[in-house]
Structure formats: C-alpha cells, structure tokens
Amino acid sequence: MCAIAEPAQPPTATPARLHELSERIEQLTAQLQALPIRELERIEDLQDRALTLTTQREHAAARLSALPEPTRRLGRERDPHSIERSQLTSTLEALDRALQDARNQNTQLERQLGVPAEVRAERDALKEAISQSTRERSMVRDELAEREIRTLGLEVVREHDVDLGIEL
C-alpha cells in the first residue's frame, strides 16, 4: 500500500509576513493615537468625579436629615445642632455646585467628542487588534528564528562532517 504524499504547505512564517504584521501594528497604533483619547479619559474622570460627589452628597444629606429638628419653647427656637446643621447645609451647597460643574464640563466635552461610547469601542477594538497582531508577529518571528537556527545547525553539522546517526 502506497501513501500519497500531501503537497507541502508553504510556511506561514515568512519575512514578508513579519514585515506585513509590523506595518499593520504601526498603522493600528497611528489610528489609536489619532483618537481623542485625552478627551475620552477626561470624560471618564469627570464621570467618576460626579459619582464620588453624588455619593458624598448622599452621605451629607443623610447626616443632615438624621439631625433632630430644632425645638420651640416660649416662642424661641432652640437648636443644639445648629453648627452641624449649618456646616452640612454648606457642604451640600458646595457639593451641588461641584456636581453641576462636573456635569457641565462633561456635557461640553461630549459635544466636542461626539458619542463617547463609539470612541471607547473604537479604542478598545484598536487595542485588541494591536495586541492580536503583536502576538502573531511574535509567533512568526519565533518560528523564523527557530527555522534559521535549525538551518544553521544543520550547516554546522555538515561542515564538520559529524555523524549523528541521522539521515539528512
């Protein structure tokens, strides 16, 4: 019984493929750098800040509402917590202003940027493509290096006429 030899597959790792992948990585990196990443990061920072401010505001509002109401006695108001109430009220006003400022800046940046979700998706897709191409380039480079080492190793063996007990 005679086995039919399959045609040899061309090696997937070629210098041309290595060069092609390097160029692709450069192109993808240039596209990534062209994105308005700084603005996107600023929007993300402002959203984080708004969340922090909202949480702080909720805590201050809860503390304010937990204070006992002032009492009236003989037509006079008595409030043993007036200083704390005043401080919490001032804190709430300051937090409201900071929160509004963060929201205004966020809105302005979003108008300049467009739809942040689209930029974020494009950024993430480019990063993934760069990562994939980099992994593939490393595999091609490693395969080319191994092939070169094997070739050089065989040439050294042939030059020194060493009998390794294998047929070449």
C-alpha positions as CSV (number, residue, x, y, z in Angstrom):
1,M,0.0,0.0,0.0
2,C,1.4,3.3,-1.1
3,A,0.7,6.5,0.8
4,I,0.1,9.6,-1.2
5,A,2.2,12.5,0.0
6,E,0.3,15.7,0.6
7,P,1.8,18.8,-1.1
8,A,4.0,20.7,1.3
9,Q,2.2,23.6,2.9
10,P,4.1,26.9,2.4
11,P,5.4,28.1,5.7
12,T,3.2,30.7,7.3
13,A,6.1,32.4,8.9
14,T,7.9,34.4,6.2
15,P,9.9,37.6,6.4
16,A,7.3,39.2,4.2
17,R,4.6,38.2,6.8
18,L,6.7,39.5,9.6
19,H,7.1,42.8,7.8
20,E,3.4,42.9,7.0
21,L,2.5,42.4,10.6
22,S,4.9,45.1,11.8
23,E,3.4,47.6,9.3
24,R,-0.1,46.6,10.5
25,I,0.9,47.3,14.1
26,E,2.3,50.7,13.1
27,Q,-0.9,51.6,11.2
28,L,-3.1,50.5,14.1
29,T,-1.0,52.4,16.6
30,A,-1.3,55.5,14.5
31,Q,-5.0,55.1,14.3
32,L,-5.2,54.7,18.1
33,Q,-3.0,57.8,18.6
34,A,-5.3,59.8,16.3
35,L,-8.3,59.1,18.5
36,P,-9.3,61.8,21.0
37,I,-8.2,59.6,23.9
38,R,-7.3,62.5,26.2
39,E,-10.8,63.9,25.9
40,L,-12.3,60.5,26.4
41,E,-10.2,60.0,29.6
42,R,-11.3,63.4,30.8
43,I,-14.9,62.5,30.3
44,E,-14.3,59.2,32.2
45,D,-12.6,61.2,35.0
46,L,-15.5,63.6,35.2
47,Q,-18.0,60.8,35.4
48,D,-16.0,59.2,38.2
49,R,-15.9,62.6,39.9
50,A,-19.6,63.0,39.5
51,L,-20.2,59.6,41.1
52,T,-17.9,60.4,44.0
53,L,-19.6,63.8,44.5
54,T,-23.1,62.2,44.4
55,T,-22.1,59.6,47.0
56,Q,-20.6,62.3,49.2
57,R,-23.8,64.4,48.8
58,E,-26.0,61.4,49.7
59,H,-24.0,60.9,52.9
60,A,-24.1,64.6,53.9
61,A,-27.9,64.7,53.1
62,A,-28.4,61.6,55.3
63,R,-26.5,63.1,58.1
64,L,-28.5,66.3,57.8
65,S,-31.8,64.6,57.8
66,A,-30.8,62.5,60.8
67,L,-30.3,65.6,63.0
68,P,-33.2,66.2,65.4
69,E,-35.4,69.1,64.5
70,P,-34.9,72.4,66.4
71,T,-37.4,72.8,69.3
72,R,-39.5,75.8,70.2
73,R,-40.0,76.9,73.7
74,L,-41.8,80.1,74.6
75,G,-41.6,81.3,71.1
76,R,-37.9,80.8,70.8
77,E,-36.2,78.3,68.7
78,R,-33.6,76.2,70.3
79,D,-31.2,74.1,68.2
80,P,-28.3,72.4,69.9
81,H,-27.2,71.1,66.4
82,S,-27.2,74.4,64.6
83,I,-23.5,74.5,63.9
84,E,-23.5,71.0,62.5
85,R,-26.7,71.7,60.5
86,S,-25.1,74.9,59.1
87,Q,-21.9,73.0,58.1
88,L,-23.9,70.2,56.5
89,T,-26.1,72.7,54.6
90,S,-22.9,74.5,53.4
91,T,-21.4,71.2,52.4
92,L,-24.5,70.2,50.4
93,E,-24.4,73.5,48.6
94,A,-20.7,73.1,47.7
95,L,-21.3,69.5,46.6
96,D,-24.2,70.6,44.4
97,R,-22.1,73.3,42.8
98,A,-19.2,70.9,42.2
99,L,-21.5,68.3,40.8
100,Q,-23.1,70.8,38.5
101,D,-19.7,71.9,37.3
102,A,-18.6,68.4,36.6
103,R,-21.8,67.7,34.7
104,N,-21.4,70.9,32.6
105,Q,-17.8,70.1,31.8
106,N,-18.8,66.5,30.9
107,T,-21.6,67.8,28.6
108,Q,-19.2,70.2,26.9
109,L,-16.6,67.5,26.3
110,E,-19.2,65.1,25.0
111,R,-20.4,67.8,22.5
112,Q,-16.8,68.2,21.3
113,L,-16.1,64.4,21.2
114,G,-19.3,63.1,19.8
115,V,-20.5,59.8,21.2
116,P,-18.0,58.7,23.9
117,A,-19.3,55.1,23.7
118,E,-18.3,54.9,20.0
119,V,-14.8,56.3,20.7
120,R,-14.4,53.9,23.6
121,A,-15.5,51.0,21.4
122,E,-13.1,52.1,18.6
123,R,-10.2,52.5,21.2
124,D,-10.9,49.0,22.6
125,A,-11.1,47.4,19.2
126,L,-7.8,49.0,18.1
127,K,-6.1,47.9,21.3
128,E,-7.3,44.4,20.8
129,A,-6.2,44.4,17.1
130,I,-2.7,45.7,18.2
131,S,-2.5,43.0,20.8
132,Q,-3.5,40.3,18.4
133,S,-1.1,41.5,15.7
134,T,1.7,41.7,18.2
135,R,1.1,38.2,19.4
136,E,1.0,36.9,15.8
137,R,4.2,38.9,14.9
138,S,6.0,37.3,17.9
139,M,4.9,33.8,16.8
140,V,6.1,34.5,13.2
141,R,9.4,36.0,14.5
142,D,9.9,33.0,16.8
143,E,9.2,30.5,14.0
144,L,11.5,32.2,11.7
145,A,14.3,32.3,14.3
146,E,13.8,28.6,15.1
147,R,13.9,27.7,11.4
148,E,17.1,29.8,11.0
149,I,18.7,28.1,14.0
150,R,17.8,24.6,12.6
151,T,19.2,25.6,9.2
152,L,22.4,26.9,10.7
153,G,22.7,23.9,13.0
154,L,22.5,21.5,10.0
155,E,25.1,23.5,8.1
156,V,27.5,23.4,11.1
157,V,27.0,19.6,11.3
158,R,27.6,19.2,7.6
159,E,30.7,21.4,7.7
160,H,32.2,19.4,10.5
161,D,31.1,16.1,9.0
162,V,29.8,14.8,12.3
163,D,27.9,11.6,12.2
164,L,24.9,12.0,14.4
165,G,23.3,8.7,13.3
166,I,20.6,10.5,11.4
167,E,20.0,10.8,7.8
168,L,19.6,14.3,6.3
